[in-house]
Amino acid sequence: MDQVQSILKHIAPNLASALKGPFSGVASQFMLGKLDTDTTTEGIPAEQQLAELVNDANNLQLIKNIDEEFSKQMSTLNIDTYSIENTSPHTDAQSSISSQKPQIILSALFLIAYFLMLAAIFVVEVSTRLIWKKVKTH
């Protein structure tokens, strides 16, 4: 699907951005409905059908026309596929970080406690050795 999107990004940018976002199913079915598909492709997944159709050079102008029609239909529905694509990853990343905050805080506390205990062990060990040296010299 990445190969299809990289090709579509240059030929049909509206469809490419819709395929990345929540309208991927709508965009792929829209393209498959508009492109000339035979009845022999019924068992093949939509992604594979799209890849075959996009890789055919004869379909490129048709894909461009489909992109214009798709963009017109999305604009009549007041849907901007570019803004949906650009805003959804940021909100997912922010919600992911905020849900991991307690885990991050606990991990930091355990790391700090570990290194404090390690430092305490070293301090006790060094002071014990110094005391033994004093005892041996007296």
C-alpha positions in Angstrom: 0.0 0.0 0.0 2.9 2.3 0.6 4.0 2.0 -3.0 0.5 2.9 -4.2 0.4 5.9 -1.9 3.8 7.1 -3.1 2.6 6.9 -6.7 -0.7 8.5 -5.9 0.9 11.3 -4.0 2.2 12.7 -7.3 -0.8 11.8 -9.5 -3.8 12.1 -7.2 -2.8 14.0 -4.0 -6.4 14.1 -2.6 -6.8 10.3 -2.9 -3.3 9.7 -1.5 -4.1 11.8 1.6 -7.5 10.1 2.0 -5.8 6.7 1.8 -3.6 7.6 4.7 -6.3 8.8 7.0 -9.7 7.6 8.3 -11.2 7.8 4.8 -9.0 5.0 3.4 -11.8 2.6 2.9 -14.0 5.3 1.2 -11.1 6.4 -1.1 -10.2 2.9 -2.1 -13.8 1.9 -2.8 -14.3 5.1 -4.7 -11.3 4.4 -6.9 -12.2 0.8 -7.5 -15.8 1.8 -8.4 -14.6 4.3 -10.9 -11.7 2.3 -12.4 -12.5 -0.4 -14.9 -12.3 -3.7 -12.9 -13.3 -7.1 -14.2 -15.4 -9.6 -12.5 -12.4 -11.9 -12.0 -11.0 -9.7 -9.3 -13.7 -10.5 -6.7 -11.5 -12.6 -4.4 -8.6 -10.2 -4.5 -8.2 -7.7 -1.7 -8.8 -4.0 -2.5 -5.2 -3.0 -1.7 -3.9 -5.5 -4.3 -6.4 -4.4 -6.9 -5.5 -0.8 -6.3 -1.8 -1.6 -6.7 -2.3 -3.4 -10.0 -4.5 -0.6 -11.3 -2.1 2.2 -10.2 0.9 0.3 -11.7 -0.7 0.2 -15.1 0.4 3.3 -17.1 -2.9 3.3 -19.0 -4.8 4.2 -15.9 -2.8 7.3 -14.8 -4.9 9.9 -16.6 -8.1 8.1 -15.4 -6.8 8.2 -11.8 -6.1 11.9 -12.2 -9.7 12.5 -13.3 -11.0 10.3 -10.4 -8.9 12.4 -8.0 -10.6 15.6 -9.3 -14.1 14.0 -8.9 -13.2 12.7 -5.5 -12.0 16.1 -4.4 -15.3 17.7 -5.7 -17.4 15.2 -3.8 -15.4 15.7 -0.6 -15.7 19.5 -0.8 -19.4 19.2 -1.2 -19.4 17.2 2.0 -17.1 19.8 3.6 -14.4 17.2 4.3 -10.8 18.3 3.9 -8.7 15.1 3.6 -5.5 17.0 4.1 -6.4 18.4 7.5 -7.7 15.0 8.7 -4.4 13.4 7.6 -2.3 16.0 9.3 -4.2 16.3 12.6 -4.9 12.7 13.4 -1.3 11.6 14.1 -0.7 14.5 16.5 -3.7 13.8 18.6 -2.8 10.1 18.8 0.8 10.9 19.8 -0.4 13.4 22.5 -2.9 11.0 23.9 -0.3 8.2 23.9 2.2 10.3 25.8 -0.4 11.5 28.4 -1.5 7.9 29.0 2.1 6.9 29.6 2.9 9.6 32.0 2.3 7.5 35.2 4.5 4.8 33.8 7.3 7.2 33.0 7.1 8.8 36.4 7.2 5.4 38.2 10.1 4.3 36.0 12.1 7.5 36.8 11.4 7.0 40.5 12.6 3.4 40.5 15.8 4.4 38.5 16.5 7.2 41.0 16.0 4.9 44.0 18.2 2.3 42.4 21.1 4.6 41.9 20.7 6.1 45.4 20.9 2.6 46.9 23.9 1.8 44.8 25.6 5.1 45.9 24.7 4.2 49.6 26.3 0.8 49.2 29.5 2.4 47.8 29.6 4.9 50.6 29.2 2.3 53.2 31.8 0.1 51.6 34.3 2.9 51.3 33.7 4.0 54.9 34.1 0.5 56.2 37.4 0.1 54.4 38.6 3.4 55.9 37.6 2.3 59.4 39.5 -1.1 58.9 42.6 0.8 57.8 42.5 2.9 60.9 42.0 -0.1 63.1 44.9 -2.0 61.5 47.3 0.9 61.9 46.6 1.4 65.6 
